[in-house]
Amino acid sequence: MSNHWNDFANADVILIMGGNPAENHPISFRWVNKAVEKGATLICVDPRFTRSAAKAHIYARLRSGTDIAFLGGMIKYILDNDLIQKEYVVEYTNASFLIDEKFGFEDGLFSGYDPKGRKYDRSTWKYQLEANGLPKMDKTLQNPHCVYQLLKKHYSRYNLDIVSQITGTPKEDLLKVYKAYAATGKPDKVGTILYAMGWTQHTVGTQNIRTMCIIQLLLGNMGMAGGGVNALRGESNVQGSTDYGLLFHILTGYNPVPRASDKTLKDYIEKYTPQTKDPKSLNWWKNRPKYIISFLKAMYGANATKENDFGYGWLPKLDDGQNASWLMLFDQMAKGKIKGFFAWGQNPACSSANAGKVRKALENLDWLVNVNLFDNETGSFWKGPGKDPSKIKTEVFMLPCAASFEKEGSLTNSGRLMQWRYKAVNPPGQALPDLEIIHELFMKVRKLYKEKGGTFPEPILNLSWNYGPKGPDGSIKHPNPHYVAKEINGYTTKDLEVEDPKTKVKTLVVKAGQQVPSFAFLQDDGSTICGNWLYCGSYTEAGNMAARRGKADPTGIGLYPGWAWCWPVNRRIIYNRASVNWEGKPWDPKRAVIWWDGTKWVGDVPDGPQPPGAIYPFIMLPEGHARLFGLGLADGPFPEHYEPLECPIEKNLMSSQKFNPTAKLFGEPGVGAGADKYLSCDPRFPLVCTTYRVTEHWQTGVMTRWTPWLLELEPQLFVEMSKELAKEKGIKSGDRVIVKSARGEVEAKAIVTDRFKPFKIAGQTVHQVGIPWHFGWVTPPDGGDSANLLTPTIGDANTMIPESKAFMVNVEKKGGK
Amino acid sequence: MIEKVMLVDVSKCTACRACQVACKQWNKLPAEKTQQHGTHQNPPDLSWATWNLIRFTEVPLKDGGVKWLFRREACLHCTDPGCQRACPVPGCIVKTPEGAVVINSELCIGCKMCVNSCPFEIPRINPENNKAYKCTFCWDRISHGLIPACAKVCGPGAITFGDKDVMIARAYARAKALGGDATVYGDKYVQGTHVIYVLPEKVRMYERMVVNPSIPISLILWKDILKPLSVLAIGAALVGTFFHYVIKGPKRPEEGGE
């Protein structure tokens, strides 16, 4: 989130799209309700009338997978009616930047497409430069090559007729939503977007969000209280896990994982440290060397020296072009290329798209370690439906672990708020906190490397491991989360002095061995150690900032700066310099985030302390201006509508590119492992399907399916469908039905409802159904199995998140009509 | 103010059902074995083990749209409780100063009089022990200055709890702000309920919402007219017996002719 949970209360218009916060983020509605009580308009756009929709002033339905068409129409509406916040757009976005004259777009493809490799050569997706190296601009926005004109041209195709035909949304509903949301283009009106996996889990997931970013920028809603682009994360600490580098392609603090060709630290720094010639651009990533070197020092401690490249050579590397994301891992496992697997706090046999493929792939493992609170479908895959245990060689170990309230540590929520929490009760039986399990595991692994050697022992033997009090023999009996948190914040190895640029007088800022107060003090000479630069400032000499519980709200807009700690540098609303004009005056004084009092900034921690007008507000980009034209994505600088890989219509009404031309296909020979089938426009699978969650269950239900009070509320797998479809199929509410896709089938109970309605898509009637993915065969016995047995192995072109929100199925009454 | 009111602002309820679970948790009520029966409402009805139920009602609209209404159903804690009037066992159903109407199930004889006399059809009998159960207003929390479990966990802020006059004023202000068909429900019936609703739609739109709740006439007849009469009759009998004693003296065994 660019903003934070309680900031929703500041909005004038709240758009819920690609998410269902009333059900999946129930507490968020405390803040949504507060906004509505103050007169805000609540809009909900969803294929299904959800509990969120039940609370909305305006509800519009759309067919799953058509969000870009829906929002593309909104961009056109905003531009046609000139509802943009002009000063914001001209000054703070790249609207005025001129793009390379060779850049183009034709019939669904941007310039530079290579159909064989299914990827773009992006060399024409770039700014025209002046002689001094700065981007060429036309602040009148008239030049045909300026971003504003290109944007206008691109979305001129998204007229109401075609959008309505693609999305199935009635035209009057489109207009209602466009009108209500576009009203926030006024400087003193703010709109916010709450989205979740309903936007990400598509082959065009990243571009769904980009489309909304463009809208938020055009309307001047980024950086504002009650604005921003707000991802409601799918798990309470998933923001934290991303910040700490859990994904395959990033280290902590969003530093890229090095590739094999990045041979030295110098190579890495040169490749990943952006440059700018613009003195007004803060270009924050210019600090990359400080962050990566401080990180290497945290990894290898005293073993990391300037002479050995701070141990850079010991970091694991990805091959050039390698994608090691979730779908790829299980594809490799299915091909027999992975022999061992730690399933740590997860249940891929139910949570993964195409779960049948995963369950089969697990058979190829020699060993599987299941670290969880309860047994689950992954740990017991070998005795699951259709399995013959005598033919499965995999040895499975179960390591019981502590639940969140049985251990101490931090959690970072969607609003980037890092909150410390305490142990309430001891874990039962032999269960241990994850940190203890990791600690013991590492001690054993290091001992083995020490005694027996190995192919490449250095990364293990040189690893610094100071995560608990040491006994007389130097060993750590029990790790302590405070030690970890302190290293994440960082500390110095020698006195840190800062020289006044004018007087040349040096003053001591941090004494050797002390906690670093903020990332501004991190060094690239190895004198600072920091596990994650983003969290620098979270555990200082003043103590554990995440444990703070201050309730003061000095700005009155709910920033609560003394409550816990927020990255970066306790800034509660990021891009907040965009909430003021060049003079430092808030666009909307009645909910000002920051303002210049003549000598200093007041309010939230600003994006840089420089006085107004000194720097551009979007400090993370080398050009300092937010990107309406995106330079770095795999599938295009402007979002374009493509159909989901499995869809009900023969032709994409926007172009002859049916689906995302850069999405990675598994079903092709030599790409997938044989379990990947896609069937589009196949009469056997005529229904659009989406998966979702309900309030009463959590993820694959590993915790909630064992909780009788929750199971009582949602006891069995269900499939929701319209009355019209149910009539066609002879299905009544409560009937047992079979839901089938090209990949598998599940048995479910039917919920026949007015909350689903047939869509009119390109002149034909299209039905959609929906199914939750919380169930699994382990428990309860009559609960049903995972909806992910139906979903396809196909990912977003940028992130590889699976497209589980739009695919094709059929539903039949069990035992026939 | 010692007298309390719970305000259920239905316009804010998202049917997350935290109240339903918290009720079971605080009162140590068992989960019921349920089935998916074609709706999200589960268990299908209140029971001896489910005192707080969110009802889900789908209302199709003429324009093809739909409304999805959520309402918390539980005891309304009447000022003039039909259940208490009807209960033949002294001390089995009691009213607390806060306004809670509590069944002491230990004393319950399973006569079902409370079930039949409740204007809102709330109490339920446990068929295993033949005793009546319902929401207690969390009297064991509120008498210690805590708020009821359901109000405590209500994230969206639909259930709030406080002093009677404050809550009633808040309810009317909210209904006014909502406008349209919004009404306040509860304070005008049975001398005022201690659970009141703000309903954004007409009362009849909500499943099992009683349009004009009142104590059954038969009960009023029995309790207000016949029962006092019977007391009078018993009194008269006693008085008669007394005078008989005074005049005729005590009954002697020998008169029995044994």
Contacts between the chains, C-beta under 8 A, distances in Angstrom:
chain1	res1	chain2	res2	distance
A	22	B	14	3.9
A	22	B	15	7.8
A	22	B	16	7.2
A	22	B	156	7.8
A	23	B	14	7.4
A	23	B	16	7.3
A	26	B	14	6.3
A	26	B	16	4.0
A	26	B	18	6.9
A	26	B	155	5.0
A	26	B	156	7.0
A	27	B	155	4.2
A	27	B	156	8.0
A	29	B	12	7.6
A	29	B	14	5.0
A	29	B	16	7.8
A	29	B	155	6.5
A	29	B	156	4.1
A	30	B	155	5.3
A	30	B	156	5.6
A	30	B	157	5.5
A	32	B	156	7.9
A	33	B	12	4.8
A	33	B	156	5.3
A	33	B	157	5.7
A	34	B	157	7.7
A	37	B	177	7.6
A	49	B	66	5.6
A	49	B	68	6.4
A	51	B	14	5.3
A	51	B	15	5.4
A	51	B	16	7.7
A	51	B	68	7.1
A	51	B	70	7.5
A	52	B	14	7.6
A	53	B	68	7.4
A	54	B	14	7.6
A	54	B	15	7.7
A	54	B	67	7.3
A	54	B	68	3.9
A	54	B	69	7.6
A	54	B	70	7.0
A	55	B	14	6.3
A	59	B	65	7.3
A	694	B	40	7.6
A	695	B	15	7.7
A	695	B	16	4.8
A	695	B	17	6.6
A	696	B	17	6.6
A	708	B	30	7.5
A	708	B	31	3.4
A	709	B	21	5.0
A	709	B	24	5.2
A	709	B	25	7.0
A	709	B	31	5.0
A	710	B	21	6.9
A	711	B	31	6.7
A	711	B	34	7.9
A	712	B	31	4.1
A	712	B	32	5.4
A	712	B	33	7.7
A	712	B	34	5.2
A	712	B	42	6.4
A	712	B	43	6.5
A	713	B	17	5.8
A	713	B	20	6.9
A	713	B	21	7.5
A	713	B	34	7.8
A	713	B	40	8.0
A	713	B	42	5.4
A	714	B	36	7.4
A	714	B	40	7.3
A	714	B	42	7.1
A	715	B	33	8.0
A	715	B	34	4.8
A	715	B	35	6.1
A	715	B	36	5.7
A	715	B	42	6.8
A	716	B	35	6.5
A	716	B	36	3.9
A	717	B	36	7.6
A	718	B	36	5.0
A	732	B	38	7.5
A	733	B	37	7.6
A	733	B	38	2.9
A	733	B	39	7.0
A	734	B	35	7.9
A	734	B	36	7.3
A	734	B	37	4.7
A	734	B	38	3.6
A	735	B	38	7.9
A	749	B	35	7.5
A	749	B	36	3.9
A	749	B	37	7.5
A	749	B	38	7.0
A	750	B	38	6.6
A	751	B	36	7.5
A	751	B	38	5.4
A	751	B	39	6.6
A	751	B	40	7.6
A	752	B	38	6.6
A	753	B	58	6.4
A	754	B	58	5.3
A	754	B	60	4.7
A	754	B	66	4.3
A	755	B	58	6.7
A	755	B	66	5.8
A	755	B	68	6.6
A	757	B	64	6.9
